[in-house]
Amino acid sequence: MTNIKASIIIPAAGLGSRMGYDKNKTMLNLHGKPILEHTINLFASLKETQQIILVCRTEEMAYMAKLLKNINKASCSQWQWDIIEGGAERYLSVQNGVKAVIDNVDVIAVHDAVRPFVKQTTILEAFKTAFLKNTALVGVFAKDTIKIVSPSGIVINTPNRATVFQAQTPQVFKRDIFISCNNSLTPNKHYTDDCSIVEAQGFDINIIQGNYDNIKITTPEDLIQAEVILANQ
C-alpha cells in the first residue's frame, strides 16, 4: 500500500478553568515540557505526517509558532506547520483548521492537545483505516456501567456496556470527505466531536480500539495521573 500522507489538526485554544489556572492548559508542565509538546511529538516523528496545524487564541499564536518551529527543527522528518486562530467553539476551531489543510494529503486527523499518551501504533492504524474505509475513531469500551438519565435526575435506561464506546482522539477522515462535511455544518448546531460532523452526513464511523491511558488532561487529578503514566513509560 502507498505511504499514507496526513495533516494533523490540534485544537489548542482551551483555558485551564477546571485546572484552577487562568492560562491555556496545554502549556502546563508535564515532566519538564508543556503538555502540548508531548502531544505534538507523537505525530512529529511519523513519516506519514506532512502538516501539523495548531489552532489557538490570537494572543498565543506567537508562543505556539515558536514551539512548533523548534519541534520541527528537532524532528527527523520535516513537515509543514501552520498556526490558525480558533473559533468560539471547538468544532469551529477545527473548521478553521480544515481551511488550512494542504492539497497533497490523504487523511486529516484531529487530536486533542491534552491527550499526550495515544500510542503511535494506534495512530498509524487509524490512518490506515481512514485511508481504506473513510473514517476512524480511536476509543475504548466502557468499563463502568453507564446510566442514561432525565433532566430531573431519574435513570431512564441502562445500555449494554458492551455497546458503549468512549470516544477519544485521534479521529481520522479521508481528506475530501472531512472538508466536505465541514462545509455542510448545520447552523447553530453544537457538534460534540469531529465524528458527529461526519455522522451527520451519513457516513459510517469505524472504531479503533485504543488504550485506557489515552486520557484527556483537564483536571488536577488528570495531571497527577499523567505524571504516573509518563513515569512508567
BAVEXFI-128894 format. One line per field, with one value per residue: residue number from 1; y, x, z of N, C-alpha, C in turn; residue in one letter. Coordinates in nm, 2 decimals. Example, Ala and Ser with C-alpha at 12.3 -4.5 7.8 and 13.67 -1.06 7.14 Angstrom:
residues 2
k: 1:2
ny: -0.57:-0.22
nx: 1.32:1.28
nz: 0.78:0.71
cay: -0.45:-0.11
cax: 1.23:1.37
caz: 0.78:0.71
cy: -0.33:0.00
cx: 1.32:1.29
cz: 0.78:0.79
r: A:S
//
This chain:
residues 233
k: 1:2:3:4:5:6:7:8:9:10:11:12:13:14:15:16:17:18:19:20:21:22:23:24:25:26:27:28:29:30:31:32:33:34:35:36:37:38:39:40:41:42:43:44:45:46:47:48:49:50:51:52:53:54:55:56:57:58:59:60:61:62:63:64:65:66:67:68:69:70:71:72:73:74:75:76:77:78:79:80:81:82:83:84:85:86:87:88:89:90:91:92:93:94:95:96:97:98:99:100:101:102:103:104:105:106:107:108:109:110:111:112:113:114:115:116:117:118:119:120:121:122:123:124:125:126:127:128:129:130:131:132:133:134:135:136:137:138:139:140:141:142:143:144:145:146:147:148:149:150:151:152:153:154:155:156:157:158:159:160:161:162:163:164:165:166:167:168:169:170:171:172:173:174:175:176:177:178:179:180:181:182:183:184:185:186:187:188:189:190:191:192:193:194:195:196:197:198:199:200:201:202:203:204:205:206:207:208:209:210:211:212:213:214:215:216:217:218:219:220:221:222:223:224:225:226:227:228:229:230:231:232:233
ny: -0.12:0.23:0.49:0.66:0.99:1.25:1.52:1.69:1.82:2.01:2.12:2.38:2.58:2.59:2.70:2.66:2.63:2.43:2.32:2.51:2.71:3.02:3.02:2.88:2.53:2.36:2.45:2.38:2.23:1.91:1.68:1.85:1.96:2.14:2.02:2.02:2.00:1.73:1.60:1.69:1.58:1.31:1.29:1.43:1.27:1.08:0.95:0.97:1.21:1.51:1.77:1.98:2.14:2.39:2.52:2.80:3.06:3.41:3.57:3.38:3.29:3.36:3.23:2.96:2.93:2.95:2.73:2.52:2.56:2.50:2.23:2.12:2.17:2.00:1.76:1.44:1.41:1.64:1.86:2.06:2.34:2.52:2.79:2.87:3.08:3.03:2.93:3.02:2.79:2.45:2.29:2.48:2.59:2.37:2.36:2.60:2.52:2.32:2.46:2.53:2.30:2.13:2.04:1.79:1.55:1.25:1.19:1.35:1.41:1.47:1.58:1.59:1.85:1.80:1.53:1.33:1.07:0.87:0.58:0.54:0.33:0.30:0.54:0.51:0.28:0.40:0.59:0.42:0.28:0.49:0.57:0.35:0.30:0.54:0.66:0.68:0.61:0.65:0.49:0.35:0.07:0.10:0.07:0.10:0.07:0.24:0.49:0.63:0.93:1.14:1.50:1.57:1.40:1.13:0.79:0.66:0.46:0.18:0.11:-0.16:-0.24:-0.35:-0.23:0.03:0.28:0.47:0.77:0.88:1.06:1.03:1.13:1.03:1.10:1.06:1.30:1.47:1.40:1.49:1.76:1.83:1.76:1.95:2.18:2.16:2.21:2.22:2.52:2.67:2.44:2.22:2.05:1.77:1.62:1.54:1.33:1.33:1.53:1.42:1.19:1.31:1.35:1.11:0.91:0.61:0.53:0.40:0.20:0.21:0.02:0.17:0.28:0.27:0.45:0.67:0.94:1.25:1.54:1.74:1.81:1.87:1.62:1.46:1.55:1.46:1.18:1.17:1.22:0.99:0.80:0.88:0.85:0.57:0.49
nx: 0.08:0.04:0.24:0.08:-0.03:-0.06:-0.25:-0.25:-0.47:-0.47:-0.66:-0.61:-0.70:-0.81:-0.89:-0.76:-0.96:-1.09:-0.87:-0.81:-0.65:-0.55:-0.46:-0.38:-0.44:-0.29:-0.03:0.06:0.30:0.45:0.65:0.87:0.82:0.58:0.24:0.14:0.36:0.45:0.23:0.24:0.48:0.42:0.32:0.50:0.72:0.65:0.66:0.45:0.32:0.26:0.19:0.13:-0.12:-0.19:-0.44:-0.54:-0.58:-0.57:-0.38:-0.20:-0.06:0.20:0.36:0.29:0.38:0.65:0.70:0.62:0.80:1.05:1.01:0.98:1.24:1.39:1.29:1.31:1.20:1.08:0.80:0.52:0.42:0.15:-0.02:-0.33:-0.61:-0.84:-1.19:-1.52:-1.63:-1.52:-1.56:-1.58:-1.32:-1.18:-1.29:-1.19:-0.92:-0.93:-0.96:-0.70:-0.57:-0.34:-0.30:-0.19:-0.24:-0.37:-0.54:-0.70:-0.63:-0.77:-0.68:-0.69:-0.53:-0.45:-0.41:-0.17:-0.09:-0.16:-0.09:0.16:0.13:-0.14:-0.22:-0.12:-0.27:-0.52:-0.48:-0.45:-0.70:-0.88:-0.79:-0.85:-1.12:-1.26:-1.32:-1.21:-1.22:-1.07:-1.09:-1.22:-1.39:-1.65:-1.57:-1.72:-2.06:-2.31:-2.54:-2.84:-2.99:-3.26:-3.35:-3.43:-3.29:-3.35:-3.30:-3.32:-3.25:-3.04:-2.78:-2.64:-2.32:-2.13:-2.18:-2.12:-1.91:-1.64:-1.54:-1.23:-0.94:-0.69:-0.93:-1.00:-1.01:-1.09:-0.94:-1.10:-1.36:-1.38:-1.34:-1.56:-1.77:-1.73:-1.79:-2.06:-2.19:-2.46:-2.62:-2.59:-2.60:-2.47:-2.18:-2.04:-1.81:-1.56:-1.63:-1.91:-1.98:-1.92:-2.08:-2.33:-2.36:-2.41:-2.21:-2.06:-1.89:-1.58:-1.45:-1.15:-0.97:-0.84:-0.62:-0.65:-0.50:-0.49:-0.56:-0.75:-0.63:-0.76:-0.83:-0.69:-0.65:-0.63:-0.38:-0.21:-0.24:-0.14:0.13:0.21:0.16:0.35:0.59:0.60:0.65
nz: 0.00:-0.07:0.08:0.34:0.36:0.59:0.74:1.04:1.27:1.56:1.80:2.02:2.20:2.45:2.78:3.12:3.31:3.47:3.58:3.76:3.68:3.51:3.26:2.93:2.93:2.78:2.80:3.05:3.27:3.22:3.33:3.28:3.03:2.82:2.81:2.56:2.39:2.44:2.32:2.05:1.97:1.93:1.68:1.52:1.47:1.29:0.97:0.81:0.86:0.72:0.77:1.04:1.21:1.43:1.63:1.79:2.04:1.96:2.10:2.18:1.96:1.88:2.07:2.02:1.76:1.79:1.95:1.77:1.56:1.68:1.75:1.50:1.38:1.53:1.46:1.30:1.05:0.82:0.82:0.72:0.90:1.06:1.21:1.33:1.39:1.65:1.69:1.83:1.94:1.99:1.76:1.57:1.58:1.48:1.22:1.12:1.11:0.92:0.69:0.63:0.55:0.35:0.00:-0.09:0.08:0.22:0.44:0.71:1.05:1.36:1.68:2.03:2.21:2.47:2.50:2.55:2.53:2.35:2.16:1.92:1.74:1.74:1.63:1.36:1.28:1.28:1.08:0.86:0.85:0.80:0.56:0.40:0.46:0.49:0.75:1.09:1.43:1.73:2.05:2.36:2.50:2.74:3.09:3.32:3.43:3.25:3.29:3.15:3.20:3.30:3.26:3.51:3.68:3.69:3.64:3.31:3.14:3.10:2.91:2.73:2.83:2.66:2.43:2.45:2.36:2.43:2.31:2.20:2.09:1.83:1.58:1.26:0.91:0.56:0.35:0.15:0.22:0.49:0.46:0.30:0.47:0.67:0.54:0.53:0.77:1.00:1.07:1.40:1.53:1.78:1.78:1.92:1.89:1.64:1.48:1.49:1.31:1.07:1.08:1.07:0.80:0.70:0.70:0.79:1.09:1.17:1.43:1.63:1.86:2.13:2.40:2.76:2.89:2.73:2.82:2.86:2.96:3.19:3.45:3.78:3.90:3.67:3.58:3.78:3.74:3.48:3.52:3.65:3.45:3.26:3.40:3.41:3.15
cay: 0.00:0.35:0.56:0.75:1.12:1.30:1.65:1.68:1.94:2.01:2.24:2.41:2.71:2.58:2.75:2.56:2.67:2.31:2.30:2.61:2.80:3.12:3.01:2.76:2.41:2.29:2.50:2.33:2.15:1.77:1.63:1.94:2.01:2.17:1.90:2.03:1.95:1.59:1.56:1.72:1.49:1.18:1.30:1.49:1.17:0.99:0.99:1.00:1.35:1.61:1.90:2.00:2.27:2.43:2.62:2.86:3.20:3.51:3.61:3.27:3.25:3.37:3.12:2.84:2.93:2.92:2.59:2.43:2.57:2.43:2.09:2.09:2.17:1.88:1.64:1.36:1.43:1.78:1.88:2.20:2.38:2.63:2.84:2.92:3.14:2.94:2.98:3.03:2.66:2.36:2.24:2.59:2.59:2.26:2.41:2.70:2.44:2.25:2.55:2.54:2.17:2.13:1.95:1.66:1.46:1.15:1.19:1.45:1.36:1.57:1.52:1.68:1.89:1.75:1.38:1.30:0.93:0.77:0.50:0.56:0.22:0.33:0.65:0.45:0.20:0.49:0.65:0.32:0.25:0.60:0.57:0.24:0.30:0.68:0.72:0.60:0.67:0.58:0.50:0.23:0.03:0.14:-0.03:0.12:0.07:0.37:0.52:0.74:1.00:1.25:1.63:1.57:1.32:1.00:0.69:0.63:0.34:0.13:0.05:-0.27:-0.19:-0.40:-0.15:0.17:0.30:0.60:0.83:0.95:1.11:1.10:1.09:1.05:1.10:1.09:1.45:1.53:1.38:1.58:1.90:1.84:1.76:2.07:2.28:2.14:2.22:2.28:2.64:2.68:2.30:2.20:1.92:1.74:1.58:1.55:1.22:1.37:1.61:1.32:1.11:1.39:1.35:0.98:0.82:0.52:0.56:0.28:0.22:0.16:0.00:0.25:0.24:0.35:0.56:0.79:1.03:1.39:1.61:1.85:1.84:1.84:1.47:1.40:1.58:1.36:1.05:1.18:1.21:0.85:0.73:0.91:0.79:0.43:0.46
cax: 0.00:0.12:0.26:-0.03:0.01:-0.16:-0.25:-0.29:-0.52:-0.47:-0.72:-0.53:-0.74:-0.88:-0.84:-0.75:-1.05:-1.12:-0.75:-0.78:-0.55:-0.61:-0.39:-0.41:-0.40:-0.19:0.10:0.10:0.42:0.44:0.79:0.96:0.77:0.44:0.16:0.12:0.49:0.44:0.13:0.29:0.59:0.36:0.29:0.61:0.82:0.59:0.69:0.32:0.28:0.30:0.15:0.06:-0.20:-0.23:-0.55:-0.52:-0.62:-0.48:-0.27:-0.10:-0.01:0.35:0.42:0.26:0.46:0.79:0.70:0.61:0.92:1.15:0.99:1.01:1.38:1.45:1.23:1.39:1.13:1.03:0.66:0.47:0.34:0.06:-0.09:-0.46:-0.69:-0.95:-1.33:-1.59:-1.65:-1.41:-1.58:-1.55:-1.18:-1.14:-1.33:-1.08:-0.80:-0.96:-0.93:-0.55:-0.51:-0.27:-0.37:-0.13:-0.25:-0.48:-0.63:-0.70:-0.65:-0.80:-0.63:-0.69:-0.40:-0.41:-0.40:-0.03:-0.05:-0.21:0.02:0.18:0.08:-0.28:-0.23:-0.10:-0.39:-0.63:-0.45:-0.48:-0.84:-0.95:-0.75:-0.92:-1.27:-1.31:-1.32:-1.16:-1.24:-1.00:-1.16:-1.22:-1.52:-1.67:-1.55:-1.83:-2.20:-2.35:-2.69:-2.90:-3.07:-3.35:-3.30:-3.47:-3.20:-3.40:-3.24:-3.42:-3.21:-2.90:-2.74:-2.55:-2.19:-2.06:-2.21:-2.09:-1.77:-1.60:-1.46:-1.11:-0.88:-0.73:-1.04:-0.93:-1.10:-1.04:-0.93:-1.21:-1.48:-1.39:-1.36:-1.69:-1.86:-1.72:-1.86:-2.20:-2.24:-2.59:-2.60:-2.63:-2.60:-2.35:-2.11:-1.95:-1.68:-1.54:-1.71:-2.05:-1.99:-1.92:-2.20:-2.45:-2.37:-2.45:-2.10:-2.03:-1.76:-1.51:-1.38:-1.02:-0.95:-0.73:-0.58:-0.72:-0.40:-0.50:-0.65:-0.76:-0.58:-0.85:-0.84:-0.57:-0.64:-0.58:-0.24:-0.14:-0.24:-0.05:0.27:0.23:0.17:0.47:0.70:0.61:0.67
caz: 0.00:-0.08:0.20:0.37:0.40:0.68:0.81:1.18:1.33:1.70:1.87:2.15:2.25:2.58:2.91:3.22:3.42:3.55:3.64:3.85:3.62:3.42:3.13:2.85:3.00:2.70:2.84:3.18:3.27:3.24:3.32:3.22:2.90:2.81:2.77:2.41:2.33:2.44:2.22:1.91:1.94:1.89:1.53:1.46:1.44:1.20:0.83:0.74:0.89:0.62:0.81:1.17:1.22:1.57:1.63:1.92:2.06:1.89:2.19:2.20:1.83:1.88:2.16:1.95:1.64:1.84:1.99:1.66:1.48:1.75:1.73:1.36:1.36:1.60:1.41:1.20:0.93:0.81:0.78:0.72:1.02:1.04:1.32:1.29:1.50:1.69:1.69:1.96:1.99:1.94:1.63:1.48:1.57:1.38:1.09:1.08:1.08:0.80:0.57:0.61:0.51:0.22:-0.10:-0.12:0.18:0.20:0.55:0.82:1.18:1.46:1.80:2.14:2.25:2.60:2.50:2.51:2.56:2.25:2.11:1.77:1.66:1.73:1.53:1.23:1.25:1.25:0.94:0.76:0.85:0.74:0.42:0.33:0.49:0.50:0.88:1.20:1.57:1.84:2.18:2.44:2.55:2.88:3.20:3.42:3.39:3.21:3.31:3.08:3.30:3.25:3.31:3.65:3.75:3.71:3.54:3.21:3.07:3.13:2.79:2.74:2.84:2.55:2.31:2.48:2.32:2.48:2.20:2.23:1.97:1.71:1.49:1.13:0.80:0.43:0.33:0.08:0.30:0.61:0.42:0.25:0.58:0.75:0.46:0.53:0.90:1.02:1.16:1.54:1.59:1.86:1.75:2.04:1.84:1.49:1.41:1.48:1.19:0.96:1.10:1.03:0.66:0.66:0.69:0.90:1.17:1.21:1.56:1.66:2.00:2.18:2.53:2.86:2.93:2.64:2.89:2.83:3.09:3.21:3.59:3.86:3.92:3.55:3.57:3.87:3.67:3.37:3.58:3.68:3.32:3.19:3.47:3.39:3.01
cy: 0.12:0.42:0.66:0.88:1.19:1.45:1.63:1.82:1.92:2.13:2.26:2.55:2.71:2.64:2.64:2.59:2.55:2.27:2.40:2.71:2.90:3.12:2.88:2.63:2.33:2.33:2.45:2.23:2.00:1.71:1.72:2.00:2.05:2.04:1.90:1.97:1.79:1.54:1.58:1.61:1.35:1.18:1.35:1.39:1.07:1.04:1.02:1.14:1.44:1.75:1.89:2.14:2.29:2.54:2.67:3.00:3.30:3.55:3.51:3.23:3.26:3.26:2.99:2.82:2.90:2.78:2.49:2.44:2.50:2.28:2.04:2.08:2.04:1.75:1.57:1.38:1.57:1.78:2.02:2.22:2.51:2.66:2.91:2.98:3.05:3.01:2.99:2.90:2.57:2.32:2.35:2.62:2.49:2.30:2.51:2.62:2.37:2.33:2.57:2.41:2.18:2.02:1.81:1.57:1.37:1.16:1.31:1.39:1.48:1.51:1.63:1.72:1.84:1.60:1.33:1.16:0.83:0.71:0.53:0.45:0.24:0.44:0.59:0.36:0.29:0.56:0.54:0.29:0.37:0.60:0.46:0.25:0.43:0.74:0.62:0.68:0.59:0.60:0.37:0.20:0.06:0.03:-0.02:0.10:0.21:0.38:0.64:0.80:1.11:1.38:1.64:1.48:1.18:0.91:0.65:0.49:0.30:0.05:-0.07:-0.22:-0.23:-0.32:0.00:0.19:0.45:0.66:0.90:1.03:1.04:1.04:1.13:1.03:1.12:1.25:1.51:1.51:1.48:1.72:1.92:1.85:1.89:2.19:2.27:2.14:2.28:2.41:2.63:2.54:2.28:2.06:1.89:1.68:1.58:1.44:1.26:1.46:1.52:1.23:1.18:1.39:1.20:0.88:0.73:0.55:0.42:0.30:0.15:0.14:0.07:0.19:0.33:0.46:0.68:0.89:1.17:1.47:1.74:1.90:1.82:1.69:1.41:1.43:1.49:1.23:1.05:1.17:1.06:0.77:0.75:0.85:0.64:0.39:0.43
cx: 0.09:0.13:0.14:0.02:-0.10:-0.14:-0.31:-0.34:-0.53:-0.53:-0.66:-0.57:-0.81:-0.81:-0.83:-0.84:-1.08:-0.99:-0.73:-0.68:-0.62:-0.53:-0.42:-0.35:-0.29:-0.05:0.15:0.22:0.39:0.58:0.88:0.93:0.63:0.36:0.16:0.25:0.49:0.35:0.18:0.40:0.54:0.35:0.42:0.71:0.77:0.62:0.56:0.27:0.34:0.28:0.09:0.01:-0.24:-0.33:-0.55:-0.58:-0.52:-0.36:-0.17:-0.03:0.14:0.42:0.40:0.36:0.61:0.80:0.71:0.74:1.03:1.14:1.02:1.16:1.44:1.40:1.32:1.32:1.07:0.88:0.63:0.40:0.26:-0.01:-0.22:-0.54:-0.81:-1.09:-1.39:-1.61:-1.54:-1.43:-1.56:-1.40:-1.13:-1.18:-1.23:-0.96:-0.81:-0.93:-0.79:-0.49:-0.46:-0.33:-0.32:-0.13:-0.37:-0.58:-0.60:-0.73:-0.67:-0.76:-0.64:-0.55:-0.35:-0.43:-0.26:0.01:-0.11:-0.08:0.03:0.13:-0.07:-0.31:-0.22:-0.21:-0.51:-0.61:-0.49:-0.63:-0.92:-0.91:-0.83:-1.07:-1.33:-1.30:-1.25:-1.17:-1.17:-1.08:-1.15:-1.36:-1.53:-1.64:-1.67:-1.96:-2.24:-2.50:-2.73:-3.00:-3.15:-3.30:-3.33:-3.39:-3.26:-3.34:-3.35:-3.38:-3.07:-2.86:-2.64:-2.40:-2.10:-2.08:-2.17:-1.94:-1.74:-1.50:-1.34:-1.06:-0.74:-0.86:-0.99:-1.03:-1.03:-1.05:-1.06:-1.34:-1.49:-1.40:-1.50:-1.79:-1.85:-1.78:-2.01:-2.26:-2.37:-2.57:-2.66:-2.65:-2.46:-2.30:-2.02:-1.82:-1.67:-1.62:-1.86:-2.08:-2.00:-2.05:-2.33:-2.47:-2.39:-2.33:-2.09:-1.90:-1.70:-1.43:-1.25:-1.00:-0.82:-0.68:-0.64:-0.62:-0.42:-0.60:-0.65:-0.73:-0.66:-0.87:-0.71:-0.55:-0.59:-0.43:-0.16:-0.13:-0.14:0.10:0.31:0.25:0.30:0.59:0.71:0.63:0.82
cz: 0.00:0.06:0.22:0.41:0.48:0.72:0.94:1.23:1.48:1.76:2.00:2.21:2.39:2.70:3.01:3.34:3.52:3.63:3.76:3.81:3.53:3.29:3.06:2.91:2.92:2.74:2.98:3.17:3.30:3.22:3.25:3.08:2.90:2.76:2.62:2.34:2.33:2.33:2.08:1.87:1.89:1.74:1.46:1.41:1.34:1.06:0.76:0.76:0.79:0.67:0.95:1.18:1.37:1.56:1.77:1.92:2.00:1.97:2.22:2.07:1.82:1.96:2.08:1.83:1.68:1.88:1.87:1.58:1.55:1.74:1.59:1.33:1.42:1.55:1.30:1.06:0.93:0.76:0.79:0.85:1.00:1.18:1.28:1.41:1.52:1.68:1.83:2.02:1.93:1.80:1.52:1.47:1.47:1.24:1.03:1.04:0.95:0.67:0.54:0.56:0.37:0.13:-0.10:0.01:0.16:0.31:0.64:0.95:1.27:1.60:1.91:2.19:2.38:2.61:2.46:2.51:2.46:2.19:1.96:1.69:1.64:1.62:1.39:1.19:1.21:1.11:0.84:0.74:0.77:0.59:0.34:0.34:0.52:0.64:0.98:1.33:1.67:1.97:2.25:2.48:2.70:2.98:3.30:3.35:3.37:3.23:3.22:3.17:3.23:3.31:3.46:3.74:3.78:3.60:3.44:3.15:3.11:3.00:2.82:2.73:2.72:2.43:2.33:2.46:2.35:2.38:2.26:2.10:1.95:1.65:1.35:1.02:0.66:0.41:0.27:0.16:0.42:0.57:0.37:0.37:0.66:0.67:0.46:0.68:0.91:1.12:1.30:1.60:1.66:1.83:1.86:2.01:1.69:1.42:1.40:1.36:1.07:0.96:1.05:0.88:0.61:0.65:0.81:0.96:1.21:1.34:1.56:1.81:2.04:2.31:2.64:2.92:2.85:2.70:2.84:2.96:3.11:3.35:3.66:3.88:3.79:3.54:3.66:3.80:3.55:3.41:3.60:3.55:3.26:3.27:3.45:3.24:2.99
r: M:T:N:I:K:A:S:I:I:I:P:A:A:G:L:G:S:R:M:G:Y:D:K:N:K:T:M:L:N:L:H:G:K:P:I:L:E:H:T:I:N:L:F:A:S:L:K:E:T:Q:Q:I:I:L:V:C:R:T:E:E:M:A:Y:M:A:K:L:L:K:N:I:N:K:A:S:C:S:Q:W:Q:W:D:I:I:E:G:G:A:E:R:Y:L:S:V:Q:N:G:V:K:A:V:I:D:N:V:D:V:I:A:V:H:D:A:V:R:P:F:V:K:Q:T:T:I:L:E:A:F:K:T:A:F:L:K:N:T:A:L:V:G:V:F:A:K:D:T:I:K:I:V:S:P:S:G:I:V:I:N:T:P:N:R:A:T:V:F:Q:A:Q:T:P:Q:V:F:K:R:D:I:F:I:S:C:N:N:S:L:T:P:N:K:H:Y:T:D:D:C:S:I:V:E:A:Q:G:F:D:I:N:I:I:Q:G:N:Y:D:N:I:K:I:T:T:P:E:D:L:I:Q:A:E:V:I:L:A:N:Q
//
